[in-house]
Amino acid sequence: MSEVGKHERGMGIRREVLGDDHVDRAIAGTNDVDRDFQNWITENVWGDLWARPELGRRDRSLVTIAILAAAGHHELELHLRAARNTGATREEIAEVLLHVAIYAGVPAANHAFKTLKTIYEEETD
């Protein structure tokens, strides 16, 4: 697939998972410093990895949440919010975070649960 096609496919998946508002903000904030990086993310993370047919959006979302929680990355919040677009349920996310507690440590899971609870509280306000 050409790089243009890969970029278009990646942008479609990125918007589907993260939402138009997030992607529009990311694009608007792009400049000469990070333009190549943003294109690389779109083409390789979204247009290649997330486009692979072996795992669906829900499963990729759950795997991503587990990895981000285990590693303590700030993008966890973004992917917890995006999970509503992928079909991952609250119960499934909680199960994934229990796995994080056992395999990556209680502090990592504790932080992830706190983030998850904050997001759910915002949604019910």
TIKEZA-793994 format. One line per field, with one value per atom (N, C-alpha, C): residue number from 1; z, y, x. Coordinates in Angstrom, 1 decimal. Example, Ala and Ser with C-alpha at 12.3 -4.5 7.8 and 13.67 -1.06 7.14 Angstrom:
<guros>
rokol	c(1; 1; 1; 2; 2; 2)
c3	c(7.8; 7.8; 7.8; 7.1; 7.1; 7.9)
c2	c(-5.7; -4.5; -3.3; -2.2; -1.1; 0.0)
c1	c(13.2; 12.3; 13.2; 12.8; 13.7; 12.9)
</guros>
This chain:
<guros>
rokol	c(1; 1; 1; 2; 2; 2; 3; 3; 3; 4; 4; 4; 5; 5; 5; 6; 6; 6; 7; 7; 7; 8; 8; 8; 9; 9; 9; 10; 10; 10; 11; 11; 11; 12; 12; 12; 13; 13; 13; 14; 14; 14; 15; 15; 15; 16; 16; 16; 17; 17; 17; 18; 18; 18; 19; 19; 19; 20; 20; 20; 21; 21; 21; 22; 22; 22; 23; 23; 23; 24; 24; 24; 25; 25; 25; 26; 26; 26; 27; 27; 27; 28; 28; 28; 29; 29; 29; 30; 30; 30; 31; 31; 31; 32; 32; 32; 33; 33; 33; 34; 34; 34; 35; 35; 35; 36; 36; 36; 37; 37; 37; 38; 38; 38; 39; 39; 39; 40; 40; 40; 41; 41; 41; 42; 42; 42; 43; 43; 43; 44; 44; 44; 45; 45; 45; 46; 46; 46; 47; 47; 47; 48; 48; 48; 49; 49; 49; 50; 50; 50; 51; 51; 51; 52; 52; 52; 53; 53; 53; 54; 54; 54; 55; 55; 55; 56; 56; 56; 57; 57; 57; 58; 58; 58; 59; 59; 59; 60; 60; 60; 61; 61; 61; 62; 62; 62; 63; 63; 63; 64; 64; 64; 65; 65; 65; 66; 66; 66; 67; 67; 67; 68; 68; 68; 69; 69; 69; 70; 70; 70; 71; 71; 71; 72; 72; 72; 73; 73; 73; 74; 74; 74; 75; 75; 75; 76; 76; 76; 77; 77; 77; 78; 78; 78; 79; 79; 79; 80; 80; 80; 81; 81; 81; 82; 82; 82; 83; 83; 83; 84; 84; 84; 85; 85; 85; 86; 86; 86; 87; 87; 87; 88; 88; 88; 89; 89; 89; 90; 90; 90; 91; 91; 91; 92; 92; 92; 93; 93; 93; 94; 94; 94; 95; 95; 95; 96; 96; 96; 97; 97; 97; 98; 98; 98; 99; 99; 99; 100; 100; 100; 101; 101; 101; 102; 102; 102; 103; 103; 103; 104; 104; 104; 105; 105; 105; 106; 106; 106; 107; 107; 107; 108; 108; 108; 109; 109; 109; 110; 110; 110; 111; 111; 111; 112; 112; 112; 113; 113; 113; 114; 114; 114; 115; 115; 115; 116; 116; 116; 117; 117; 117; 118; 118; 118; 119; 119; 119; 120; 120; 120; 121; 121; 121; 122; 122; 122; 123; 123; 123; 124; 124; 124; 125; 125; 125)
c3	c(0.0; 0.0; 0.0; -0.8; -0.8; 0.5; 0.7; 2.0; 2.1; 0.9; 1.0; 1.4; 0.9; 1.3; 2.7; 3.2; 4.6; 5.5; 5.1; 5.9; 6.0; 4.9; 4.9; 5.7; 5.5; 6.4; 7.8; 8.2; 9.5; 10.1; 9.3; 9.8; 10.1; 9.3; 9.5; 10.8; 11.0; 12.2; 13.4; 13.3; 14.5; 14.9; 13.9; 14.2; 14.8; 14.2; 14.7; 16.2; 16.6; 17.9; 18.9; 18.5; 19.5; 19.4; 18.3; 18.1; 17.3; 16.6; 15.8; 16.6; 17.7; 18.5; 18.9; 19.4; 19.8; 18.6; 17.5; 16.3; 15.7; 15.7; 15.2; 16.0; 17.4; 18.3; 18.0; 17.8; 17.5; 16.2; 15.2; 13.9; 14.0; 14.7; 14.8; 15.6; 16.5; 17.3; 16.6; 15.4; 14.7; 14.1; 14.2; 13.5; 12.9; 12.4; 11.8; 12.7; 14.0; 15.0; 15.0; 15.0; 15.2; 14.0; 12.9; 11.7; 11.2; 11.1; 10.7; 11.7; 13.0; 14.0; 14.0; 13.8; 13.7; 12.5; 11.4; 10.2; 10.4; 11.1; 11.4; 12.3; 13.3; 14.2; 13.4; 12.5; 11.7; 10.8; 10.1; 9.2; 9.8; 10.9; 11.4; 12.6; 13.5; 14.7; 14.2; 13.5; 13.2; 11.8; 10.8; 9.5; 9.3; 10.2; 10.0; 11.2; 12.4; 13.5; 13.8; 14.0; 14.4; 13.2; 12.0; 10.8; 10.6; 11.4; 11.2; 11.6; 10.8; 11.0; 12.2; 12.7; 13.7; 15.0; 15.4; 16.6; 16.2; 16.8; 16.5; 17.4; 17.1; 17.9; 19.4; 19.8; 21.3; 21.9; 21.3; 21.8; 21.8; 20.7; 20.7; 21.7; 21.9; 23.0; 24.4; 24.7; 26.0; 26.2; 25.1; 25.2; 25.4; 24.7; 24.8; 26.3; 26.8; 28.2; 29.2; 29.0; 29.9; 29.8; 28.6; 28.5; 29.1; 28.7; 29.2; 30.7; 31.3; 32.8; 33.4; 32.9; 33.4; 33.4; 32.3; 32.1; 32.8; 33.2; 33.9; 32.9; 31.7; 30.7; 30.8; 30.6; 30.7; 29.6; 28.5; 27.5; 27.9; 29.1; 29.6; 29.6; 30.1; 30.1; 28.7; 27.8; 26.4; 25.9; 26.2; 25.7; 26.6; 27.8; 28.6; 28.1; 27.7; 27.1; 25.7; 25.0; 23.6; 23.6; 24.8; 24.8; 24.6; 24.8; 24.5; 23.0; 22.2; 20.7; 20.2; 21.0; 20.6; 21.0; 21.9; 22.3; 23.6; 24.2; 25.4; 26.6; 27.4; 28.5; 29.7; 30.6; 31.9; 32.7; 32.6; 33.3; 32.7; 31.4; 30.7; 31.1; 31.1; 31.5; 32.9; 33.8; 35.2; 35.3; 34.5; 34.5; 34.0; 33.0; 32.5; 33.6; 34.3; 35.3; 36.5; 36.8; 37.8; 37.3; 36.0; 35.5; 35.6; 35.4; 35.6; 37.0; 38.0; 39.4; 39.7; 39.1; 39.4; 38.7; 37.4; 36.5; 36.5; 36.8; 36.7; 38.0; 38.9; 40.2; 40.7; 41.9; 42.5; 42.3; 42.5; 42.3; 40.9; 39.9; 38.5; 38.3; 38.9; 38.7; 39.6; 40.7; 41.6; 40.9; 40.3; 39.5; 38.3; 37.6; 36.5; 36.9; 38.0; 38.6; 39.0; 39.6; 39.9; 38.7; 37.7; 36.4; 35.8; 35.8; 35.3; 36.1; 37.4; 38.2; 37.9; 37.7; 37.4; 36.1; 35.1; 33.8; 34.0; 34.7; 34.8; 35.6; 36.6; 37.4; 36.5; 35.6; 34.7; 33.8; 33.4; 32.4; 33.1; 34.4; 35.1; 35.6; 35.5; 36.0; 35.1)
c2	c(-1.2; 0.0; 1.2; 2.2; 3.5; 4.2; 5.0; 5.8; 6.7; 7.2; 8.1; 7.2; 6.0; 5.2; 4.7; 4.5; 4.1; 5.3; 6.5; 7.7; 7.9; 7.7; 7.9; 6.9; 5.6; 4.5; 4.8; 5.2; 5.5; 6.6; 7.6; 8.8; 8.3; 7.5; 7.0; 6.2; 5.3; 4.5; 5.4; 6.3; 7.2; 8.0; 8.5; 9.2; 8.3; 7.1; 6.2; 5.8; 5.6; 5.2; 6.4; 7.4; 8.5; 9.6; 9.7; 10.7; 11.9; 12.6; 13.7; 14.8; 15.1; 16.3; 16.1; 14.9; 14.7; 14.8; 14.2; 14.2; 15.6; 16.3; 17.7; 18.5; 18.4; 19.1; 18.7; 17.4; 17.0; 17.6; 17.6; 18.1; 19.6; 20.3; 21.7; 22.1; 21.3; 21.6; 21.1; 20.5; 20.0; 21.2; 21.2; 22.2; 21.5; 22.2; 21.7; 20.7; 20.9; 20.1; 18.7; 18.5; 17.2; 16.7; 17.4; 17.0; 15.6; 15.3; 13.9; 12.9; 13.2; 12.2; 12.0; 13.0; 12.9; 12.0; 12.2; 11.4; 10.0; 9.8; 8.4; 7.7; 8.4; 7.8; 7.4; 8.3; 8.0; 6.8; 6.8; 5.7; 4.4; 4.4; 3.1; 2.6; 3.5; 3.0; 2.7; 3.7; 3.6; 2.9; 3.3; 2.7; 1.4; 1.0; -0.4; -1.3; -1.0; -1.9; -2.0; -0.9; -0.9; -1.4; -1.4; -1.9; -3.4; -4.1; -5.5; -6.3; -7.3; -7.9; -9.0; -9.3; -10.4; -10.1; -8.8; -8.3; -7.2; -7.2; -6.2; -4.9; -3.9; -2.6; -2.8; -3.6; -3.8; -4.4; -5.5; -6.2; -5.4; -4.7; -3.8; -2.7; -2.2; -1.2; -1.7; -2.9; -3.5; -3.8; -4.3; -4.5; -3.2; -2.2; -0.9; -0.3; -0.5; 0.0; -0.7; -2.0; -2.8; -2.4; -2.2; -1.8; -0.4; 0.5; 1.9; 2.0; 1.2; 1.2; 0.5; -0.6; -1.2; -0.4; 0.4; 1.2; 2.6; 2.9; 4.2; 5.4; 5.2; 6.3; 7.2; 8.4; 9.4; 9.2; 8.5; 8.3; 7.3; 6.7; 5.8; 6.5; 7.8; 8.5; 8.6; 8.9; 9.0; 7.7; 6.6; 5.3; 4.8; 5.2; 4.9; 5.6; 6.8; 7.6; 7.0; 6.6; 6.1; 4.7; 4.0; 2.7; 2.7; 3.8; 3.8; 3.8; 4.1; 4.0; 2.6; 1.8; 0.5; -0.7; -0.4; -1.5; -2.2; -1.7; -2.3; -1.8; -2.7; -2.3; -1.9; -1.3; -1.0; -2.2; -3.3; -4.5; -5.1; -5.1; -5.7; -4.9; -3.5; -2.7; -3.0; -3.1; -3.4; -4.8; -5.8; -7.1; -6.9; -6.1; -5.9; -5.2; -4.3; -3.6; -4.6; -5.5; -6.6; -7.4; -7.7; -8.3; -7.5; -6.2; -5.3; -5.3; -5.4; -5.4; -6.6; -7.8; -9.0; -9.0; -8.7; -8.9; -7.6; -6.4; -5.2; -4.5; -4.8; -4.2; -3.4; -3.5; -2.8; -1.3; -0.6; 0.8; 1.2; 0.5; 0.8; 0.6; -0.5; -0.7; 0.3; 0.7; 1.6; 3.0; 3.4; 4.7; 4.6; 3.4; 3.3; 3.2; 2.6; 2.5; 4.0; 4.7; 6.1; 6.9; 6.8; 7.5; 7.0; 5.7; 5.2; 5.8; 5.8; 6.3; 7.7; 8.5; 10.0; 10.1; 9.4; 9.4; 9.1; 8.0; 7.6; 8.6; 9.2; 10.2; 11.4; 11.8; 12.9; 12.6; 11.3; 10.9; 10.9; 10.7; 10.7; 12.0; 13.0; 14.4; 15.1)
c1	c(0.9; 0.0; 0.9; 0.5; 1.3; 1.2; 2.2; 2.2; 1.0; 0.5; -0.7; -1.9; -2.0; -3.1; -3.0; -1.8; -1.6; -1.9; -1.6; -1.9; -3.4; -4.1; -5.5; -6.2; -5.8; -6.3; -6.1; -4.8; -4.5; -5.3; -5.5; -6.3; -7.7; -8.2; -9.6; -9.7; -8.8; -8.8; -8.5; -7.6; -7.3; -8.5; -9.2; -10.4; -11.5; -11.6; -12.6; -12.4; -11.2; -10.8; -10.8; -10.0; -9.7; -10.8; -11.5; -12.5; -12.0; -12.9; -12.5; -11.9; -12.5; -12.0; -10.5; -10.2; -8.8; -7.8; -8.2; -7.4; -7.2; -8.3; -8.3; -7.4; -7.4; -6.5; -5.0; -4.8; -3.4; -2.9; -3.7; -3.3; -3.1; -4.0; -3.9; -2.6; -2.2; -1.0; 0.3; 0.2; 1.4; 2.1; 3.5; 4.3; 5.5; 6.5; 7.7; 8.5; 8.4; 9.1; 8.6; 7.3; 6.7; 5.9; 5.9; 5.1; 5.4; 6.7; 7.1; 6.7; 6.8; 6.4; 4.9; 4.1; 2.6; 2.3; 3.0; 2.7; 3.1; 4.2; 4.7; 3.7; 3.1; 2.1; 0.9; 0.4; -0.8; -0.5; 0.6; 0.8; 1.2; 2.0; 2.5; 1.7; 1.3; 0.5; -0.9; -1.5; -2.9; -3.1; -2.3; -2.5; -2.0; -1.1; -0.5; -0.9; -0.4; -0.7; -2.2; -2.9; -4.3; -5.2; -4.6; -5.4; -5.2; -4.4; -4.2; -5.5; -5.8; -7.1; -7.1; -6.0; -5.9; -6.6; -6.6; -7.4; -8.3; -9.5; -10.5; -10.1; -10.9; -10.7; -10.8; -11.8; -12.0; -10.8; -10.3; -9.2; -7.9; -7.7; -6.5; -6.6; -7.8; -8.0; -7.7; -8.1; -7.9; -6.4; -5.7; -4.3; -3.5; -3.9; -3.3; -3.5; -4.7; -5.0; -4.1; -3.9; -3.1; -1.7; -1.1; 0.3; 0.5; -0.4; -0.2; -0.3; -1.3; -1.4; -0.2; 0.3; 1.5; 2.7; 2.8; 4.0; 3.9; 2.7; 2.4; 2.5; 2.1; 2.1; 0.9; 1.1; 0.0; -1.1; -0.8; -1.8; -2.8; -2.7; -3.7; -5.1; -5.2; -6.4; -7.1; -6.3; -6.8; -7.4; -6.7; -7.2; -8.4; -8.4; -9.6; -10.8; -10.7; -11.8; -12.2; -11.1; -11.4; -12.0; -12.0; -12.5; -14.0; -14.7; -16.1; -16.4; -15.4; -15.5; -15.1; -14.5; -14.0; -14.9; -15.8; -16.7; -16.2; -15.1; -14.6; -15.6; -16.0; -16.9; -16.1; -16.8; -16.2; -15.8; -16.6; -16.3; -15.0; -14.9; -13.7; -12.4; -12.6; -11.4; -11.0; -12.0; -11.7; -10.9; -11.4; -10.7; -9.2; -9.0; -7.7; -6.8; -7.4; -6.6; -6.3; -7.2; -6.8; -5.6; -5.5; -4.4; -3.1; -3.3; -2.2; -1.7; -2.6; -2.2; -1.3; -1.7; -0.9; 0.4; 0.4; 1.5; 2.5; 1.9; 2.8; 2.9; 2.0; 2.1; 0.9; 0.6; -0.5; -0.5; 0.6; 0.6; 0.2; 0.6; 0.3; -1.2; -1.8; -3.2; -4.0; -3.5; -4.2; -4.3; -3.3; -3.3; -4.3; -4.3; -5.2; -6.6; -6.9; -8.3; -8.7; -7.9; -8.2; -8.5; -7.7; -8.0; -9.3; -9.6; -10.8; -12.0; -11.9; -13.1; -13.3; -12.3; -12.4; -13.2; -12.8; -13.5; -15.0; -15.3; -16.7; -17.5; -16.8; -17.5; -17.9; -17.0; -17.2; -18.4; -18.5; -19.5; -20.9; -20.9; -22.2; -22.7; -21.8; -22.2; -23.1)
</guros>
